[in-house]
Amino acid sequence: MPARVGSRLTGETTGRPSGGGITVSPPAFTLPVMRRPSRAVLRGALGVALIAGVFVAVVPRIASYGTVAHRLGTVSAPWLAGLAAAALLDVLTTALPWRAVLPQLSWLGALGFTQASTAMTIVLPGGAPLGMALSFGLLRRLRVNAGAAGFAVALTGIWSQAMIFLYPLVGAVLVFATGQLSGSTAAIAGASGGAGALLAGAAFAVLRSPSSARRLGDLACRVGTRLAHPLRRDPPMWNGETLVRLRAERLSDLRRRWPSLTAATLFNQLTAYLVFELSLRAVGISVADLPPSEAFLAWAIGRVISSLPLTPGGIGVVELGMIGTLVGFGAPHGHVVAAVLLYRGLIIVPTLVVGAIALLGFHRRPEARAL
């Protein structure tokens, strides 16, 4: 059976007054609890084996690590300063989408919980679905009520994934003008764009009318129920009426906030592309050797792969997908591997550091407050 997130979703009221009020404990946050640990261990072992295979057996055949180290050693101090600034910007902007949906969150609170949940998805296998579950638990720890937390997680998740799926299609259109677009890359971009269009169409259908929302919810419930048994998962506990009620409760919020959410999500995600673009140029790949359109497509394919629950944080498979795309465009092998590893390090390491600090802060939060 799938992993379950073990977090209590409601506060606990005690009978002891504090300062004349009622003492309420915040929802306790715990790490995911697995229903079948053996399955989780096996999946984790397979992920580690895949990561090891990529970095031990595959990457050295593309470029030796000695060549990669030499390339990284040529990065100058000004480039390092620019990369550090871009990586910091990428971390700070992760709070923007959540502030757009939950303006009651402080900037520090939004930044801390999203970095904490992202850090755990890098360590634990599960991809985007696990990240959404962890985000819900951490929002409850921040005393966001269950309805608002669920709505925020679903909305930011849909917006984020729709854009991630659309990026390869945008990149393919840009590269098509140069004549360098291969059939396999075009197929990946087309499939990804189709998935993004489906998500965008579903969101539009929910907004359009209650009947459209009911039909979409019932269809999703039927599909989920049919897939639950072969995938050994619980069937959905919702249906079309659930979606209609959620639409009625949150429609005004959605209509008011979707423009700011779209802008915030775009800005946050494109800061990661800025880090990648700077990484390419810092190791010596010129615009003549690799134009921004091709770099954007490689980055977009990496983003799609990172959202799939293949390995923790997509480590190994993301690098392989990006390197393969860039090498296919004719970029020098040693430079490409160095740039991709530099980019991934700048994306992953700061998130792990900030996320670990944030998690420590969550566990040290006061256990009660007076209302």
N, C-alpha and C positions, 0 to 999 in steps of 0.2 A: 504494500500500500504506500501512498505517497507520504512525504514528510508533512508533519503538522507543525504549525508555529505555536509554541507553548507560551502564550501571553494572556494574562487575565485581562478581560476587556472592560471591566467595571471597577470602580473604586470600592473600597471597603470602609464602611462607617463603623466607628467604635463608639462606645458609650462614654468615653472620657472627654470632658470639655477641655478646651484650650483657649484661654483668653475669652471665655464667654461664648465660644462657638462650638460647632461640631467638628471633630477631627476626622479628616478623610485621608486615607492612604491612596497615593496615586497607583494606577494600574501597574502591576509588576511586569517587568520585561525579562523574558528568559530566552535563551537560544533555542532554535528549532529542536523539537523532540520527534524522533523518527519512530513510526509505528513498526517498521521492520528494519532494525539496525543492520542486519546482514546484507540487505539489498543496498542500503546507503553506503556501507563499507565497500561492497563490490563496485558500485558506481564510482566511488571516490578513487579506488585502486585503478580502475580502468582509465579514469581521467588523468591520474598521475602517470600511468604508463604511456598514454598518448602524448602528454607534455614531454616526457623524457624522450620518446621516439622522435618527436619533431626536432628538439634541440640537440640530440645526440647523433641521430642518424640522417636527418633530412637537411637541416640548415647548413651543417659543415660541407655538404656537397654543393651548395649554392655559393658559399664563400667561407673561407677558413676564418676561425675566430681570431687568428693572428692579424689577418687583413682587416677584420672588423675593428679590432682594438687599435690598430694603427690609424684607421679613419677617424675613430672617436677621439684619438689623441690630437688630431689636427684642428679640433673645434676651438676657436679663439675665445678669449675672455668676453669680448662684446657679444658674440653669439650666445655664450653661456648666460650672460645677463638677460638677453632678450628671451631665451628659452625659459629661464626662471620666472620672469615676469609673466609670460604667457601661461605657464603652468599654474601660477598663483591665480591669475584671472580665471582659468578653467575651474579651479576649486571654488572660488568665491561666487561664481555665477550659478553654481548648482542650487543655490537658495532661491533664485529668481522665480522658477515655475511654481514652487510651493508658496511663496509669498503672494503670487498672483491669485492662487486659489484659496489660500488660507491667510488673509491679511492680518489676522489676529496673532499669527506667529511672529516672534521677533526674528530679526535677521540671523542672530547667533543660534537661536533654536532651530530654524529651518536649515541652516548650514550644518549644524551638528548632527541632526537626525539623518539627513540625506547622505552625509559622508559616512556615518556609522553603518547604515544599511548597505551602501555601496561597497564598503570595505568588507562586510561579511559575505556579500555575493562573490567577491574576489577569492575569498578563502573557502567558501562552501559551494558545491555544485548546485545548479538550479536555474541559473539565468534570470531573465526578467520576471517570471512568476514568483521566484523566491524573493527577489528584491521588493516586489509589491507587497508581499506578505509581511516582510520585515518592516517595511515603511509603515504599514498599518499598526503594528505592535508598538513601534517607537512613537508614532503620533498619539496613541492612547496613553503612553507614558508621559507625554507632554500635556495631558488632560484635554485633548481634543475629543469631543464626543464621537461615539461610534459611527453615527450617520455621516457627520462631516468628514471624518477620517476616511471612511469607505469611499465616499464620493470623490474626495481629493485624490486618493490613490488610483481609483479607476480612471478619473479624468486625465491626470498627468500621465498615467501609463499609456492610455490610448493616444494622447497627443504625441508623446515621445515616440512610440512605436510607429505611428503613421508617418512621422517625418523621417525616421530612420529607414523605413521601407521605401520612401520616395526618393531619398538622396541618390541611390544608384541609378535610378531612371534619369534624374537631372544630370548626373555625371556622364551617363551614356550619351545623352543628347549633345552635351558639350564636346565629348570626344569624337562623336560621329562626324562632326565637321572636319576633323583632321584626317579621317580615313583610317585611323588606327584601331577601330573598334572590332574585336574578334567576335566570332559567332557565340562562343561560350560566355564571354563577358556580357554580350547583349542579352543572352538568355537569362543570366542571373539578374541583370538589371530589370528586364521585363517582368520576371516572376516577383521580384521584390516590389517593383512599382505597382503590380497588380494587387499584392497584399496591402500596400499602403492605400490604394484606391478603395479597397473593400472596407478598411477601417474608417476612412473618411466618409464613405457612403453610409456606413452604419451610423456614424455620429449624426450625419445629416438627417437620416430617417428618424432617429429618436427625436430630433428637434422639430421635425416637420409636423407630426401629429401624434396623438395618443394611439391611434389605431396602428400606425406604422411602428411605433415603439412596441406595442403588444405583439405584432406579428414577428418582429425581429427577436424579441425576447423568447417567444414560444419556439421559434426555429432554433435559436441557440440552445435552449433547454433540451430539445429533442436530440440535437446533434451531440450535446454533452452527455446525455443519458445513454445513447447508443455506444459512445466511445468509452464510457466509464468502466464497463465490465472487462473488455479486452485489455484495457490499460490498467486494470486493478485500482481504480479510483472510485471515490464516492460519487454518486450521481448529483447533479446540481440541486440545490435546495431553493431555487428561485424559478420564476417563469415570466411570461409576458406581463402579467399583472404587477409583479414586483418592479419591473422596469417602468411601467406606467406610473406607479406610485412614486418612484424615485424621480421620474421626470417632473411630476407635478410639484414635488417638494423643492427641486433644485433648478428648475428651468430658468427662473429669473436670474439666479446666480450665474448659470452657464452663459446666458445671453449677455450678461454684463461683463463677464470676465474672460470670455474666449479670445478677444483680441490681445489683451495683455498676456494671457497664457501662451498664445502662439508666438508673440514676439519674444517673450522670456525664454521659451523652449528653444527657439531658433538661435538666439544669442548665446545661450549656454552651450548648445551642441556645437555651434560653429567655432567657439573658442578652442575646442579640441582639434578642429581642423587647422586652426592657426598654429597650434603647437606642432602638428604634423608637418605643415608647410615649412615652418622655421627649422624643423629637424632635418628635412631634406636639403635645404639650402646650407645649413650649418656644416654638414659633412661634405659639401662640395658638389652637389648635384645642381647643375644650372637649369635655368628656365628653358634654355635651348634643348637640353638633354631630356627634360621632363617638364612639359608645360603644366600650369596649375589645373587645367581641366583633367588631365590624366591622374595627377596627384589626388584630386578631389574624388574621382571614381574609385581609386584604390582605397582611400580613407572610408568612403561610403560602404564599400563591400566589407571592410573590416568592422564597421559599426553594426551591420546586419548580422555578421557572424557572432559578434560579442553578445548579442541579445538572445542567442540560442543556448539552451542548457547542455552544452557539449563538455566543457571543462570549466573549473572555477575561474571566473573572470574572463573566460574565453582564451586563457593563456595557452599558447602553442598554436591553436587553430586560427586565431586572429592574425598572428604574425605570419603564419604560412600563407593565408589568403592574401594579405597585403603584399608580401614579398613576391608571391607568384604573379600577382597582377602587375606590379611595377617592373619585374623582370620581363614579363611579356610585352611591355611597352618599349623594351630595349635599353632601360637604364642600367648602368654598371652594377654588377652583382654585389661587390664589396660595399659600395656606397649605399645600395638599397638596404642590405641587411643592417648596416650600422644605423641608418636613419630610422628604420622601423623599430629596432631595439631601443634606440634613444627615445623615440616618441612613446613607446609603451612604458618605458621606465618612468618618464615624466608624467604619465597619466596614472599609473598604478601606485607608485611609491608615495606620492603626497597624499593620495586618498587613504592608503593604509595607515599612514602616520596620523593624519587628522581624524580619521575614523576611529582609531584606537583611543585617542585622547577623548573623543566625544563619547565613546562607549564607557570609558572610565567615569566620565562626568554623569552619564545616565545612572550608573550603579551607585554613585555617591549623592544623588539627589536626595533632598530631605524626604523622609518617609511619610510625613504628615504635614498638614497645614490647617489653619483655622479658617472656617467659612463664616 
